[in-house]
Amino acid sequence: MDVVRILLAILLPPLGVFLQVGIGLHFWLNILLTLLGYIPGIIHAIYVILKH
């Protein structure tokens, strides 16, 4: 299941984070990072998925 989440995180980073941890601090932080730059959002999403 992590492979699917990582693929979703590459396409739409907040969705990958949402599927991993739900709506919380990491989700909102990822939305902010994705808006500031797509690559930081992807990096954060993959980090959250691999960490949790």
QUIUR-V122081 format. One record per residue. N is the residue number from 1. PSI is psi in radians with two decimals (NA if undefined). Layout:
N,PSI  N,PSI
//
This chain:
1,-0.51  2,-0.56  3,-0.73  4,-0.75  5,-0.67  6,-0.72  7,-0.72  8,-0.61  9,-0.55  10,-0.68  11,-0.79  12,1.56  13,-0.77  14,-0.52  15,-0.73  16,-0.72  17,-0.73  18,-0.74  19,-0.45  20,-0.85  21,-0.10  22,-2.90  23,2.05  24,-2.79  25,-0.82  26,-0.63  27,-0.88  28,-0.65  29,-0.69  30,-0.66  31,-0.77  32,-0.82  33,-0.65  34,-0.65  35,-0.59  36,-0.49  37,2.31  38,-0.71  39,-0.78  40,-0.60  41,-0.71  42,-0.78  43,-0.79  44,-0.73  45,-0.78  46,-0.68  47,-0.81  48,-0.73  49,-0.75  50,-0.51  51,-0.71  52,NA
//
